[in-house]
Structures are given as structure tokens and as C-alpha cells.
């Protein structure tokens, strides 16, 4: 599975990075970016939690 971030929607709140820093980080523009090409199985639940916790629905995990 992979994580995708809609950078036009992202508000840079950092909730995803706080929930799953192994998969998401804020870049120089204060926007979230996925840092893994493929989400490891052991991080999948946290990545989905970050997706569900995004206040503006900018994250998709599929």
C-alpha cells in the first residue's frame, strides 16, 4: 500500500507526522509528504489512523 497527500488540500497541521512519523513528514513548504514508497505492513494501521485523523482529508492510503 502507498500513502498519497493532496498538497493543495494539506494545511500543514502535522497531525499525520505526529501519528505516523515513519511514513509522513512536513517538508520545507510545511506540507505533508509521504517518505516511504511502500508502507510496511507493521505501519499500515498507523498510516490509516493518520489518514482518518487528517482534518482536511488530504491523505489517502491505498
PyMOL Python script that loads the backbone (N, CA, C, O; Angstrom):
from pymol import cmd

cmd.read_pdbstr("""\
ATOM      1  N   UNK A   1       0.844  -1.180   0.000  1.00  0.00           N
ATOM      2  CA  UNK A   1       0.000   0.000   0.000  1.00  0.00           C
ATOM      3  C   UNK A   1       0.885   1.238   0.000  1.00  0.00           C
ATOM      4  O   UNK A   1       2.040   1.210   0.426  1.00  0.00           O
ATOM      5  N   UNK A   2       0.301   2.323  -0.492  1.00  0.00           N
ATOM      6  CA  UNK A   2       1.021   3.588  -0.571  1.00  0.00           C
ATOM      7  C   UNK A   2       0.210   4.698   0.079  1.00  0.00           C
ATOM      8  O   UNK A   2      -1.008   4.597   0.221  1.00  0.00           O
ATOM      9  N   UNK A   3       0.902   5.750   0.467  1.00  0.00           N
ATOM     10  CA  UNK A   3       0.255   6.937   1.016  1.00  0.00           C
ATOM     11  C   UNK A   3       0.375   8.066   0.002  1.00  0.00           C
ATOM     12  O   UNK A   3       1.411   8.242  -0.638  1.00  0.00           O
ATOM     13  N   UNK A   4      -0.699   8.819  -0.127  1.00  0.00           N
ATOM     14  CA  UNK A   4      -0.736   9.962  -1.035  1.00  0.00           C
ATOM     15  C   UNK A   4      -1.230  11.178  -0.254  1.00  0.00           C
ATOM     16  O   UNK A   4      -2.106  11.059   0.603  1.00  0.00           O
ATOM     17  N   UNK A   5      -0.666  12.341  -0.555  1.00  0.00           N
ATOM     18  CA  UNK A   5      -1.092  13.577   0.088  1.00  0.00           C
ATOM     19  C   UNK A   5      -1.469  14.581  -0.986  1.00  0.00           C
ATOM     20  O   UNK A   5      -0.677  14.853  -1.889  1.00  0.00           O
ATOM     21  N   UNK A   6      -2.663  15.128  -0.898  1.00  0.00           N
ATOM     22  CA  UNK A   6      -3.104  16.205  -1.784  1.00  0.00           C
ATOM     23  C   UNK A   6      -2.520  17.502  -1.231  1.00  0.00           C
ATOM     24  O   UNK A   6      -3.032  18.058  -0.259  1.00  0.00           O
ATOM     25  N   UNK A   7      -1.461  17.971  -1.847  1.00  0.00           N
ATOM     26  CA  UNK A   7      -0.747  19.150  -1.341  1.00  0.00           C
ATOM     27  C   UNK A   7      -1.576  20.425  -1.444  1.00  0.00           C
ATOM     28  O   UNK A   7      -1.344  21.376  -0.697  1.00  0.00           O
ATOM     29  N   UNK A   8      -2.533  20.455  -2.353  1.00  0.00           N
ATOM     30  CA  UNK A   8      -3.399  21.632  -2.447  1.00  0.00           C
ATOM     31  C   UNK A   8      -4.361  21.701  -1.267  1.00  0.00           C
ATOM     32  O   UNK A   8      -4.801  22.784  -0.882  1.00  0.00           O
ATOM     33  N   UNK A   9      -4.684  20.557  -0.699  1.00  0.00           N
ATOM     34  CA  UNK A   9      -5.624  20.486   0.418  1.00  0.00           C
ATOM     35  C   UNK A   9      -4.908  20.553   1.768  1.00  0.00           C
ATOM     36  O   UNK A   9      -5.456  21.087   2.732  1.00  0.00           O
ATOM     37  N   UNK A  10      -3.700  20.022   1.843  1.00  0.00           N
ATOM     38  CA  UNK A  10      -2.942  19.951   3.090  1.00  0.00           C
ATOM     39  C   UNK A  10      -2.764  21.337   3.705  1.00  0.00           C
ATOM     40  O   UNK A  10      -2.400  22.295   3.023  1.00  0.00           O
ATOM     41  N   UNK A  11      -3.030  21.423   5.021  1.00  0.00           N
ATOM     42  CA  UNK A  11      -2.867  22.695   5.734  1.00  0.00           C
ATOM     43  C   UNK A  11      -1.626  22.688   6.622  1.00  0.00           C
ATOM     44  O   UNK A  11      -1.370  23.658   7.335  1.00  0.00           O
ATOM     45  N   UNK A  12      -0.860  21.611   6.583  1.00  0.00           N
ATOM     46  CA  UNK A  12       0.394  21.547   7.321  1.00  0.00           C
ATOM     47  C   UNK A  12       0.235  21.507   8.825  1.00  0.00           C
ATOM     48  O   UNK A  12       1.084  22.025   9.550  1.00  0.00           O
ATOM     49  N   UNK A  13      -0.840  20.899   9.307  1.00  0.00           N
ATOM     50  CA  UNK A  13      -1.079  20.862  10.756  1.00  0.00           C
ATOM     51  C   UNK A  13      -0.137  19.903  11.475  1.00  0.00           C
ATOM     52  O   UNK A  13       0.096  20.055  12.675  1.00  0.00           O
ATOM     53  N   UNK A  14       0.410  18.918  10.762  1.00  0.00           N
ATOM     54  CA  UNK A  14       1.362  17.987  11.353  1.00  0.00           C
ATOM     55  C   UNK A  14       0.742  16.803  12.074  1.00  0.00           C
ATOM     56  O   UNK A  14       1.458  16.013  12.689  1.00  0.00           O
ATOM     57  N   UNK A  15      -0.586  16.666  12.010  1.00  0.00           N
ATOM     58  CA  UNK A  15      -1.237  15.551  12.694  1.00  0.00           C
ATOM     59  C   UNK A  15      -0.746  14.207  12.158  1.00  0.00           C
ATOM     60  O   UNK A  15      -0.547  13.269  12.930  1.00  0.00           O
ATOM     61  N   UNK A  16      -0.552  14.108  10.863  1.00  0.00           N
ATOM     62  CA  UNK A  16      -0.103  12.846  10.267  1.00  0.00           C
ATOM     63  C   UNK A  16       1.311  12.491  10.737  1.00  0.00           C
ATOM     64  O   UNK A  16       1.599  11.339  11.058  1.00  0.00           O
ATOM     65  N   UNK A  17       2.167  13.479  10.770  1.00  0.00           N
ATOM     66  CA  UNK A  17       3.540  13.252  11.227  1.00  0.00           C
ATOM     67  C   UNK A  17       3.547  12.867  12.706  1.00  0.00           C
ATOM     68  O   UNK A  17       4.342  12.027  13.128  1.00  0.00           O
ATOM     69  N   UNK A  18       2.673  13.472  13.480  1.00  0.00           N
ATOM     70  CA  UNK A  18       2.569  13.118  14.888  1.00  0.00           C
ATOM     71  C   UNK A  18       2.055  11.710  15.099  1.00  0.00           C
ATOM     72  O   UNK A  18       2.452  11.032  16.047  1.00  0.00           O
ATOM     73  N   UNK A  19       1.174  11.271  14.220  1.00  0.00           N
ATOM     74  CA  UNK A  19       0.592   9.929  14.325  1.00  0.00           C
ATOM     75  C   UNK A  19       1.516   8.861  13.762  1.00  0.00           C
ATOM     76  O   UNK A  19       1.662   7.788  14.348  1.00  0.00           O
ATOM     77  N   UNK A  20       2.135   9.150  12.631  1.00  0.00           N
ATOM     78  CA  UNK A  20       2.948   8.137  11.942  1.00  0.00           C
ATOM     79  C   UNK A  20       4.187   8.779  11.310  1.00  0.00           C
ATOM     80  O   UNK A  20       4.256   8.918  10.089  1.00  0.00           O
ATOM     81  N   UNK A  21       5.163   9.170  12.133  1.00  0.00           N
ATOM     82  CA  UNK A  21       6.349   9.854  11.598  1.00  0.00           C
ATOM     83  C   UNK A  21       7.229   8.966  10.720  1.00  0.00           C
ATOM     84  O   UNK A  21       8.100   9.468  10.009  1.00  0.00           O
ATOM     85  N   UNK A  22       7.008   7.660  10.763  1.00  0.00           N
ATOM     86  CA  UNK A  22       7.777   6.760   9.903  1.00  0.00           C
ATOM     87  C   UNK A  22       7.295   6.812   8.455  1.00  0.00           C
ATOM     88  O   UNK A  22       7.986   6.334   7.556  1.00  0.00           O
ATOM     89  N   UNK A  23       6.105   7.392   8.224  1.00  0.00           N
ATOM     90  CA  UNK A  23       5.535   7.444   6.872  1.00  0.00           C
ATOM     91  C   UNK A  23       5.353   8.878   6.381  1.00  0.00           C
ATOM     92  O   UNK A  23       5.462   9.130   5.181  1.00  0.00           O
ATOM     93  N   UNK A  24       5.074   9.831   7.287  1.00  0.00           N
ATOM     94  CA  UNK A  24       4.793  11.214   6.887  1.00  0.00           C
ATOM     95  C   UNK A  24       5.745  12.194   7.557  1.00  0.00           C
ATOM     96  O   UNK A  24       6.173  11.990   8.693  1.00  0.00           O
ATOM     97  N   UNK A  25       6.069  13.269   6.829  1.00  0.00           N
ATOM     98  CA  UNK A  25       6.811  14.375   7.421  1.00  0.00           C
ATOM     99  C   UNK A  25       6.379  15.665   6.736  1.00  0.00           C
ATOM    100  O   UNK A  25       5.844  15.644   5.627  1.00  0.00           O
ATOM    101  N   UNK A  26       6.613  16.769   7.399  1.00  0.00           N
ATOM    102  CA  UNK A  26       6.341  18.069   6.797  1.00  0.00           C
ATOM    103  C   UNK A  26       7.595  18.520   6.060  1.00  0.00           C
ATOM    104  O   UNK A  26       8.703  18.418   6.587  1.00  0.00           O
ATOM    105  N   UNK A  27       7.418  19.018   4.840  1.00  0.00           N
ATOM    106  CA  UNK A  27       8.561  19.456   4.048  1.00  0.00           C
ATOM    107  C   UNK A  27       8.860  20.937   4.287  1.00  0.00           C
ATOM    108  O   UNK A  27       8.310  21.546   5.205  1.00  0.00           O
ATOM    109  N   UNK A  28       9.723  21.502   3.466  1.00  0.00           N
ATOM    110  CA  UNK A  28      10.134  22.903   3.611  1.00  0.00           C
ATOM    111  C   UNK A  28       8.986  23.883   3.410  1.00  0.00           C
ATOM    112  O   UNK A  28       9.054  25.018   3.882  1.00  0.00           O
ATOM    113  N   UNK A  29       7.939  23.462   2.719  1.00  0.00           N
ATOM    114  CA  UNK A  29       6.767  24.316   2.489  1.00  0.00           C
ATOM    115  C   UNK A  29       5.692  24.078   3.545  1.00  0.00           C
ATOM    116  O   UNK A  29       4.570  24.572   3.426  1.00  0.00           O
ATOM    117  N   UNK A  30       6.047  23.313   4.585  1.00  0.00           N
ATOM    118  CA  UNK A  30       5.126  22.972   5.664  1.00  0.00           C
ATOM    119  C   UNK A  30       3.913  22.191   5.160  1.00  0.00           C
ATOM    120  O   UNK A  30       2.795  22.371   5.643  1.00  0.00           O
ATOM    121  N   UNK A  31       4.153  21.334   4.192  1.00  0.00           N
ATOM    122  CA  UNK A  31       3.132  20.439   3.649  1.00  0.00           C
ATOM    123  C   UNK A  31       3.576  19.004   3.911  1.00  0.00           C
ATOM    124  O   UNK A  31       4.769  18.702   3.896  1.00  0.00           O
ATOM    125  N   UNK A  32       2.626  18.140   4.146  1.00  0.00           N
ATOM    126  CA  UNK A  32       2.935  16.747   4.408  1.00  0.00           C
ATOM    127  C   UNK A  32       3.378  16.034   3.136  1.00  0.00           C
ATOM    128  O   UNK A  32       2.851  16.273   2.049  1.00  0.00           O
ATOM    129  N   UNK A  33       4.358  15.155   3.301  1.00  0.00           N
ATOM    130  CA  UNK A  33       4.807  14.297   2.205  1.00  0.00           C
ATOM    131  C   UNK A  33       5.025  12.890   2.745  1.00  0.00           C
ATOM    132  O   UNK A  33       5.533  12.720   3.854  1.00  0.00           O
ATOM    133  N   UNK A  34       4.643  11.880   1.964  1.00  0.00           N
ATOM    134  CA  UNK A  34       4.964  10.513   2.375  1.00  0.00           C
ATOM    135  C   UNK A  34       6.454  10.261   2.149  1.00  0.00           C
ATOM    136  O   UNK A  34       7.004  10.660   1.123  1.00  0.00           O
ATOM    137  N   UNK A  35       7.096   9.609   3.092  1.00  0.00           N
ATOM    138  CA  UNK A  35       8.534   9.367   2.979  1.00  0.00           C
ATOM    139  C   UNK A  35       8.854   7.898   2.706  1.00  0.00           C
ATOM    140  O   UNK A  35      10.023   7.514   2.686  1.00  0.00           O
ATOM    141  N   UNK A  36       7.832   7.082   2.496  1.00  0.00           N
ATOM    142  CA  UNK A  36       8.008   5.672   2.132  1.00  0.00           C
ATOM    143  C   UNK A  36       7.312   5.434   0.793  1.00  0.00           C
ATOM    144  O   UNK A  36       6.187   5.886   0.578  1.00  0.00           O
ATOM    145  N   UNK A  37       7.995   4.719  -0.105  1.00  0.00           N
ATOM    146  CA  UNK A  37       7.358   4.342  -1.370  1.00  0.00           C
ATOM    147  C   UNK A  37       6.232   3.347  -1.116  1.00  0.00           C
ATOM    148  O   UNK A  37       5.142   3.461  -1.677  1.00  0.00           O
ATOM    149  N   UNK A  38       6.513   2.391  -0.279  1.00  0.00           N
ATOM    150  CA  UNK A  38       5.519   1.382   0.115  1.00  0.00           C
ATOM    151  C   UNK A  38       5.430   1.394   1.632  1.00  0.00           C
ATOM    152  O   UNK A  38       6.453   1.424   2.316  1.00  0.00           O
ATOM    153  N   UNK A  39       4.221   1.371   2.155  1.00  0.00           N
ATOM    154  CA  UNK A  39       4.046   1.368   3.598  1.00  0.00           C
ATOM    155  C   UNK A  39       4.280  -0.054   4.106  1.00  0.00           C
ATOM    156  O   UNK A  39       3.594  -0.981   3.676  1.00  0.00           O
ATOM    157  N   UNK A  40       5.237  -0.238   5.010  1.00  0.00           N
ATOM    158  CA  UNK A  40       5.463  -1.572   5.568  1.00  0.00           C
ATOM    159  C   UNK A  40       4.222  -2.050   6.325  1.00  0.00           C
ATOM    160  O   UNK A  40       3.481  -1.249   6.896  1.00  0.00           O
ATOM    161  N   UNK A  41       4.015  -3.334   6.319  1.00  0.00           N
ATOM    162  CA  UNK A  41       2.838  -3.937   6.948  1.00  0.00           C
ATOM    163  C   UNK A  41       2.691  -3.509   8.409  1.00  0.00           C
ATOM    164  O   UNK A  41       1.579  -3.270   8.879  1.00  0.00           O
ATOM    165  N   UNK A  42       3.814  -3.414   9.125  1.00  0.00           N
ATOM    166  CA  UNK A  42       3.749  -3.070  10.541  1.00  0.00           C
ATOM    167  C   UNK A  42       3.364  -1.611  10.789  1.00  0.00           C
ATOM    168  O   UNK A  42       3.068  -1.247  11.927  1.00  0.00           O
ATOM    169  N   UNK A  43       3.362  -0.769   9.752  1.00  0.00           N
ATOM    170  CA  UNK A  43       2.988   0.645   9.892  1.00  0.00           C
ATOM    171  C   UNK A  43       1.644   0.968   9.256  1.00  0.00           C
ATOM    172  O   UNK A  43       1.185   2.109   9.310  1.00  0.00           O
ATOM    173  N   UNK A  44       1.024  -0.019   8.664  1.00  0.00           N
ATOM    174  CA  UNK A  44      -0.215   0.210   7.920  1.00  0.00           C
ATOM    175  C   UNK A  44      -1.335   0.758   8.806  1.00  0.00           C
ATOM    176  O   UNK A  44      -2.039   1.685   8.406  1.00  0.00           O
ATOM    177  N   UNK A  45      -1.506   0.198   9.995  1.00  0.00           N
ATOM    178  CA  UNK A  45      -2.565   0.688  10.886  1.00  0.00           C
ATOM    179  C   UNK A  45      -2.335   2.141  11.280  1.00  0.00           C
ATOM    180  O   UNK A  45      -3.281   2.927  11.325  1.00  0.00           O
ATOM    181  N   UNK A  46      -1.089   2.505  11.566  1.00  0.00           N
ATOM    182  CA  UNK A  46      -0.790   3.896  11.926  1.00  0.00           C
ATOM    183  C   UNK A  46      -0.984   4.832  10.737  1.00  0.00           C
ATOM    184  O   UNK A  46      -1.471   5.950  10.904  1.00  0.00           O
ATOM    185  N   UNK A  47      -0.610   4.391   9.546  1.00  0.00           N
ATOM    186  CA  UNK A  47      -0.806   5.219   8.358  1.00  0.00           C
ATOM    187  C   UNK A  47      -2.291   5.460   8.115  1.00  0.00           C
ATOM    188  O   UNK A  47      -2.693   6.568   7.759  1.00  0.00           O
ATOM    189  N   UNK A  48      -3.103   4.426   8.305  1.00  0.00           N
ATOM    190  CA  UNK A  48      -4.552   4.590   8.136  1.00  0.00           C
ATOM    191  C   UNK A  48      -5.133   5.483   9.232  1.00  0.00           C
ATOM    192  O   UNK A  48      -6.080   6.231   8.991  1.00  0.00           O
ATOM    193  N   UNK A  49      -4.570   5.403  10.422  1.00  0.00           N
ATOM    194  CA  UNK A  49      -5.005   6.286  11.506  1.00  0.00           C
ATOM    195  C   UNK A  49      -4.681   7.745  11.150  1.00  0.00           C
ATOM    196  O   UNK A  49      -5.472   8.646  11.428  1.00  0.00           O
ATOM    197  N   UNK A  50      -3.526   7.965  10.540  1.00  0.00           N
ATOM    198  CA  UNK A  50      -3.163   9.310  10.098  1.00  0.00           C
ATOM    199  C   UNK A  50      -4.121   9.794   9.006  1.00  0.00           C
ATOM    200  O   UNK A  50      -4.516  10.960   8.991  1.00  0.00           O
ATOM    201  N   UNK A  51      -4.487   8.897   8.101  1.00  0.00           N
ATOM    202  CA  UNK A  51      -5.448   9.235   7.049  1.00  0.00           C
ATOM    203  C   UNK A  51      -6.783   9.665   7.668  1.00  0.00           C
ATOM    204  O   UNK A  51      -7.355  10.684   7.282  1.00  0.00           O
ATOM    205  N   UNK A  52      -7.264   8.890   8.616  1.00  0.00           N
ATOM    206  CA  UNK A  52      -8.547   9.186   9.251  1.00  0.00           C
ATOM    207  C   UNK A  52      -8.482  10.437  10.122  1.00  0.00           C
ATOM    208  O   UNK A  52      -9.486  11.124  10.305  1.00  0.00           O
ATOM    209  N   UNK A  53      -7.296  10.729  10.659  1.00  0.00           N
ATOM    210  CA  UNK A  53      -7.143  11.876  11.544  1.00  0.00           C
ATOM    211  C   UNK A  53      -6.867  13.185  10.844  1.00  0.00           C
ATOM    212  O   UNK A  53      -6.847  14.236  11.485  1.00  0.00           O
ATOM    213  N   UNK A  54      -6.652  13.142   9.529  1.00  0.00           N
ATOM    214  CA  UNK A  54      -6.372  14.383   8.798  1.00  0.00           C
ATOM    215  C   UNK A  54      -7.625  15.267   8.815  1.00  0.00           C
ATOM    216  O   UNK A  54      -8.683  14.848   8.346  1.00  0.00           O
ATOM    217  N   UNK A  55      -7.507  16.485   9.352  1.00  0.00           N
ATOM    218  CA  UNK A  55      -8.694  17.331   9.491  1.00  0.00           C
ATOM    219  C   UNK A  55      -9.273  17.840   8.165  1.00  0.00           C
ATOM    220  O   UNK A  55     -10.416  18.295   8.120  1.00  0.00           O
ATOM    221  N   UNK A  56      -8.489  17.762   7.095  1.00  0.00           N
ATOM    222  CA  UNK A  56      -8.981  18.257   5.798  1.00  0.00           C
ATOM    223  C   UNK A  56      -9.024  17.150   4.735  1.00  0.00           C
ATOM    224  O   UNK A  56      -9.175  17.432   3.546  1.00  0.00           O
ATOM    225  N   UNK A  57      -8.892  15.891   5.172  1.00  0.00           N
ATOM    226  CA  UNK A  57      -8.960  14.740   4.259  1.00  0.00           C
ATOM    227  C   UNK A  57      -7.981  14.836   3.091  1.00  0.00           C
ATOM    228  O   UNK A  57      -8.331  14.539   1.949  1.00  0.00           O
ATOM    229  N   UNK A  58      -6.757  15.251   3.389  1.00  0.00           N
ATOM    230  CA  UNK A  58      -5.744  15.383   2.338  1.00  0.00           C
ATOM    231  C   UNK A  58      -4.970  14.089   2.094  1.00  0.00           C
ATOM    232  O   UNK A  58      -4.219  13.992   1.123  1.00  0.00           O
ATOM    233  N   UNK A  59      -5.145  13.100   2.962  1.00  0.00           N
ATOM    234  CA  UNK A  59      -4.364  11.866   2.883  1.00  0.00           C
ATOM    235  C   UNK A  59      -5.227  10.715   2.381  1.00  0.00           C
ATOM    236  O   UNK A  59      -6.382  10.558   2.777  1.00  0.00           O
ATOM    237  N   UNK A  60      -4.631   9.914   1.493  1.00  0.00           N
ATOM    238  CA  UNK A  60      -5.255   8.695   1.019  1.00  0.00           C
ATOM    239  C   UNK A  60      -4.234   7.574   1.170  1.00  0.00           C
ATOM    240  O   UNK A  60      -3.080   7.718   0.766  1.00  0.00           O
ATOM    241  N   UNK A  61      -4.659   6.469   1.748  1.00  0.00           N
ATOM    242  CA  UNK A  61      -3.823   5.278   1.846  1.00  0.00           C
ATOM    243  C   UNK A  61      -4.527   4.194   1.058  1.00  0.00           C
ATOM    244  O   UNK A  61      -5.651   3.805   1.374  1.00  0.00           O
ATOM    245  N   UNK A  62      -3.842   3.705   0.014  1.00  0.00           N
ATOM    246  CA  UNK A  62      -4.422   2.624  -0.803  1.00  0.00           C
ATOM    247  C   UNK A  62      -3.358   1.796  -1.451  1.00  0.00           C
ATOM    248  O   UNK A  62      -3.667   0.846  -2.171  1.00  0.00           O
TER     249      UNK A  62
END
""", "prot")
cmd.dss("prot")
cmd.show_as("cartoon", "prot")
cmd.util.cbc("prot")
cmd.orient("prot")
